[in-house]
Amino acid sequence: SSGSSKGTGLGGLFGGGGAGYSSADLAGVPLTGMSPLSPYLNLDPRYLVQDTDEFILPTGANKTRGRFELAFFTIGGCCMTGAALGALNGLRLGLKETQNMAWSKPRNVQILNMVTRQGALWANTLGSLALLYSAFGVVIEKTRGAEDDLNTIAAGTLTGMLYKSTGKV
C-alpha cells in the first residue's frame, strides 16, 4: 500500500485497508514518549503534549493541601484501616474460640459475628483517634498561624493525653 493511504471503510479498521501513517507522514512530529494513537484518528499528536500544570489554582493559593483538607483523608483512612485490622483480628479470635466446633452454620455465624464486631470496634477507635488528632491539628494551626512540625507534635500529644485521660498516669 502507499505511504499516504489512511484506509477506507470498515476494512481499514480490521487490517484490510491501508497501512496507516507512514514514517514520512509523522516526520517532524515530536511524540515525546507517545506512539501515534491510531492511524484512523484525524488528530495531530502535538496537541496531546501537556507542558503546563493540570489545575488552575486561585491567586495566592499554594500547591500543597492544608491540614484541614488532609483531615478528611486521615479520618477516612484510619476508619478503613481499623475496619480491616479489626476484621482480621476478629477472624483470628473467632477461629480460636470455635476451634473445638465442627464446621457448621453456627460456627460460621459465630466467626462472622466476631469479625463484624471487632471490625466495627477497631474502625470506631481508630476513626475517633484520627478525628481528635485532626481537630487538634487544625485548631493549633489556626491559633499559631503557622504550619510546622510543632503542630504535629502538639496534636499527637494532646490526642494521646485525651485518649488515655480516663486511665492512670
BELMOWO-V661915 format. One record per residue. N is the residue number from 1. RES is the residue in one letter. PHI is phi in whole degrees, -180 to 180 (999 if undefined). PSI is psi in degrees with one decimal (NA if undefined). D_FIRST is the distance of its C-alpha to the first C-alpha in Angstrom with 2 decimals. Layout:
# BELMOWO-V661915
n=N res=RES phi=PHI psi=PSI d_first=D_FIRST
n=N res=RES phi=PHI psi=PSI d_first=D_FIRST
This chain:
# BELMOWO-V661915
n=1 res=S phi=999 psi=160.5 d_first=0.00
n=2 res=S phi=-79 psi=160.2 d_first=3.77
n=3 res=G phi=-71 psi=-22.8 d_first=6.64
n=4 res=S phi=-100 psi=2.3 d_first=8.57
n=5 res=S phi=-72 psi=132.3 d_first=6.98
n=6 res=K phi=-105 psi=-3.3 d_first=9.71
n=7 res=G phi=88 psi=145.7 d_first=9.53
n=8 res=T phi=-130 psi=146.8 d_first=12.26
n=9 res=G phi=64 psi=-162.4 d_first=15.41
n=10 res=L phi=-74 psi=-20.4 d_first=16.51
n=11 res=G phi=-61 psi=-34.4 d_first=13.52
n=12 res=G phi=-69 psi=-30.0 d_first=11.86
n=13 res=L phi=-70 psi=-31.5 d_first=15.15
n=14 res=F phi=-108 psi=21.6 d_first=15.23
n=15 res=G phi=88 psi=0.4 d_first=11.88
n=16 res=G phi=-88 psi=-10.3 d_first=10.76
n=17 res=G phi=-97 psi=-143.1 d_first=8.62
n=18 res=G phi=-72 psi=176.3 d_first=5.95
n=19 res=A phi=-84 psi=-4.0 d_first=6.35
n=20 res=G phi=91 psi=-158.7 d_first=9.29
n=21 res=Y phi=-73 psi=135.9 d_first=11.00
n=22 res=S phi=-90 psi=170.9 d_first=10.32
n=23 res=S phi=-66 psi=-25.3 d_first=13.56
n=24 res=A phi=-70 psi=-35.0 d_first=13.89
n=25 res=D phi=-66 psi=-34.4 d_first=14.05
n=26 res=L phi=-98 psi=6.0 d_first=16.75
n=27 res=A phi=-63 psi=131.8 d_first=18.60
n=28 res=G phi=85 psi=-0.1 d_first=22.24
n=29 res=V phi=-96 psi=110.2 d_first=22.25
n=30 res=P phi=-75 psi=120.5 d_first=25.02
n=31 res=L phi=-96 psi=-16.2 d_first=24.38
n=32 res=T phi=42 psi=63.2 d_first=27.79
n=33 res=G phi=84 psi=-0.6 d_first=27.22
n=34 res=M phi=-107 psi=146.2 d_first=24.76
n=35 res=S phi=-99 psi=159.0 d_first=21.17
n=36 res=P phi=-58 psi=134.4 d_first=18.99
n=37 res=L phi=-62 psi=-52.8 d_first=20.31
n=38 res=S phi=-161 psi=140.4 d_first=17.30
n=39 res=P phi=-71 psi=-7.3 d_first=14.02
n=40 res=Y phi=-99 psi=-8.4 d_first=15.42
n=41 res=L phi=-89 psi=133.8 d_first=18.64
n=42 res=N phi=-90 psi=75.9 d_first=19.15
n=43 res=L phi=-143 psi=133.5 d_first=21.41
n=44 res=D phi=-86 psi=120.3 d_first=22.07
n=45 res=P phi=-62 psi=-17.6 d_first=23.21
n=46 res=R phi=-63 psi=-25.6 d_first=25.95
n=47 res=Y phi=-76 psi=-13.7 d_first=27.90
n=48 res=L phi=-88 psi=-13.2 d_first=28.23
n=49 res=V phi=-72 psi=125.8 d_first=30.14
n=50 res=Q phi=-115 psi=112.4 d_first=33.79
n=51 res=D phi=-114 psi=11.7 d_first=36.31
n=52 res=T phi=-118 psi=170.6 d_first=39.40
n=53 res=D phi=-63 psi=152.1 d_first=41.80
n=54 res=E phi=-80 psi=-29.2 d_first=40.89
n=55 res=F phi=-118 psi=147.7 d_first=44.24
n=56 res=I phi=-99 psi=118.5 d_first=46.43
n=57 res=L phi=-97 psi=149.1 d_first=49.99
n=58 res=P phi=-61 psi=155.5 d_first=53.13
n=59 res=T phi=-59 psi=128.2 d_first=54.88
n=60 res=G phi=88 psi=-4.2 d_first=56.98
n=61 res=A phi=-84 psi=147.2 d_first=55.45
n=62 res=N phi=-96 psi=168.1 d_first=54.52
n=63 res=K phi=-87 psi=-3.0 d_first=51.43
n=64 res=T phi=-103 psi=153.4 d_first=53.44
n=65 res=R phi=-82 psi=145.0 d_first=54.97
n=66 res=G phi=-82 psi=177.7 d_first=58.71
n=67 res=R phi=-64 psi=-35.2 d_first=61.08
n=68 res=F phi=-67 psi=-42.1 d_first=61.30
n=69 res=E phi=-67 psi=-37.5 d_first=57.55
n=70 res=L phi=-73 psi=-18.4 d_first=57.48
n=71 res=A phi=-62 psi=-39.3 d_first=60.48
n=72 res=F phi=-65 psi=-42.7 d_first=58.46
n=73 res=F phi=-64 psi=-42.1 d_first=56.02
n=74 res=T phi=-63 psi=-47.4 d_first=58.99
n=75 res=I phi=-65 psi=-48.0 d_first=60.96
n=76 res=G phi=-64 psi=-42.2 d_first=58.09
n=77 res=G phi=-63 psi=-39.7 d_first=56.92
n=78 res=C phi=-68 psi=-38.7 d_first=60.48
n=79 res=C phi=-63 psi=-44.7 d_first=60.97
n=80 res=M phi=-67 psi=-40.7 d_first=57.83
n=81 res=T phi=-64 psi=-43.6 d_first=58.73
n=82 res=G phi=-62 psi=-40.5 d_first=62.28
n=83 res=A phi=-65 psi=-41.9 d_first=61.17
n=84 res=A phi=-68 psi=-46.5 d_first=58.95
n=85 res=L phi=-67 psi=-38.5 d_first=61.63
n=86 res=G phi=-65 psi=-38.8 d_first=64.32
n=87 res=A phi=-64 psi=-41.2 d_first=62.42
n=88 res=L phi=-65 psi=-41.5 d_first=62.08
n=89 res=N phi=-65 psi=-39.9 d_first=65.76
n=90 res=G phi=-64 psi=-38.4 d_first=66.66
n=91 res=L phi=-64 psi=-43.4 d_first=64.76
n=92 res=R phi=-62 psi=-47.1 d_first=66.63
n=93 res=L phi=-66 psi=-40.8 d_first=69.96
n=94 res=G phi=-63 psi=-42.3 d_first=69.31
n=95 res=L phi=-68 psi=-34.7 d_first=68.51
n=96 res=K phi=-70 psi=-42.5 d_first=71.55
n=97 res=E phi=-71 psi=-28.5 d_first=73.91
n=98 res=T phi=-108 psi=20.5 d_first=72.80
n=99 res=Q phi=-66 psi=-24.3 d_first=72.48
n=100 res=N phi=-87 psi=-6.0 d_first=75.50
n=101 res=M phi=-91 psi=151.2 d_first=74.09
n=102 res=A phi=-77 psi=156.5 d_first=71.99
n=103 res=W phi=-66 psi=114.0 d_first=68.47
n=104 res=S phi=-154 psi=177.1 d_first=69.17
n=105 res=K phi=-63 psi=-43.7 d_first=68.62
n=106 res=P phi=-60 psi=-37.9 d_first=71.58
n=107 res=R phi=-67 psi=-43.6 d_first=70.26
n=108 res=N phi=-61 psi=-41.4 d_first=66.76
n=109 res=V phi=-65 psi=-42.1 d_first=68.36
n=110 res=Q phi=-64 psi=-40.9 d_first=70.49
n=111 res=I phi=-65 psi=-45.5 d_first=67.54
n=112 res=L phi=-63 psi=-39.1 d_first=65.48
n=113 res=N phi=-62 psi=-42.1 d_first=68.49
n=114 res=M phi=-66 psi=-39.8 d_first=68.89
n=115 res=V phi=-63 psi=-48.2 d_first=65.20
n=116 res=T phi=-70 psi=-38.2 d_first=65.26
n=117 res=R phi=-64 psi=-48.7 d_first=68.69
n=118 res=Q phi=-69 psi=-37.9 d_first=67.83
n=119 res=G phi=-61 psi=-45.3 d_first=64.40
n=120 res=A phi=-67 psi=-39.5 d_first=66.03
n=121 res=L phi=-63 psi=-48.8 d_first=68.86
n=122 res=W phi=-68 psi=-38.6 d_first=66.67
n=123 res=A phi=-63 psi=-41.8 d_first=64.27
n=124 res=N phi=-65 psi=-42.6 d_first=67.29
n=125 res=T phi=-66 psi=-51.8 d_first=68.85
n=126 res=L phi=-67 psi=-36.2 d_first=65.83
n=127 res=G phi=-65 psi=-39.6 d_first=64.87
n=128 res=S phi=-66 psi=-42.2 d_first=68.42
n=129 res=L phi=-63 psi=-42.2 d_first=68.44
n=130 res=A phi=-66 psi=-36.8 d_first=65.15
n=131 res=L phi=-64 psi=-45.9 d_first=66.55
n=132 res=L phi=-61 psi=-48.7 d_first=69.70
n=133 res=Y phi=-59 psi=-45.8 d_first=67.84
n=134 res=S phi=-67 psi=-41.8 d_first=65.46
n=135 res=A phi=-64 psi=-46.2 d_first=68.31
n=136 res=F phi=-61 psi=-42.0 d_first=70.45
n=137 res=G phi=-62 psi=-43.7 d_first=67.57
n=138 res=V phi=-66 psi=-44.8 d_first=66.82
n=139 res=V phi=-64 psi=-43.7 d_first=70.53
n=140 res=I phi=-65 psi=-40.6 d_first=71.14
n=141 res=E phi=-63 psi=-44.5 d_first=68.16
n=142 res=K phi=-68 psi=-35.1 d_first=69.32
n=143 res=T phi=-70 psi=-47.8 d_first=72.92
n=144 res=R phi=-78 psi=-28.1 d_first=72.25
n=145 res=G phi=76 psi=17.6 d_first=69.48
n=146 res=A phi=-140 psi=150.8 d_first=67.53
n=147 res=E phi=-117 psi=107.8 d_first=64.82
n=148 res=D phi=-151 psi=-174.3 d_first=65.49
n=149 res=D phi=-69 psi=-24.1 d_first=66.34
n=150 res=L phi=-63 psi=-37.2 d_first=69.93
n=151 res=N phi=-62 psi=-42.2 d_first=68.81
n=152 res=T phi=-65 psi=-44.8 d_first=66.99
n=153 res=I phi=-64 psi=-44.2 d_first=70.04
n=154 res=A phi=-66 psi=-41.6 d_first=72.42
n=155 res=A phi=-65 psi=-42.3 d_first=70.37
n=156 res=G phi=-65 psi=-41.0 d_first=70.13
n=157 res=T phi=-65 psi=-46.8 d_first=73.85
n=158 res=L phi=-64 psi=-38.3 d_first=74.92
n=159 res=T phi=-63 psi=-47.3 d_first=72.72
n=160 res=G phi=-63 psi=-40.9 d_first=74.22
n=161 res=M phi=-65 psi=-43.3 d_first=77.73
n=162 res=L phi=-69 psi=-39.3 d_first=77.41
n=163 res=Y phi=-65 psi=-39.7 d_first=75.77
n=164 res=K phi=-98 psi=12.2 d_first=78.56
n=165 res=S phi=-66 psi=-22.2 d_first=81.34
n=166 res=T phi=-81 psi=-15.9 d_first=82.77
n=167 res=G phi=-93 psi=-174.4 d_first=83.34
n=168 res=K phi=-80 psi=163.7 d_first=85.68
n=169 res=V phi=-65 psi=NA d_first=85.07
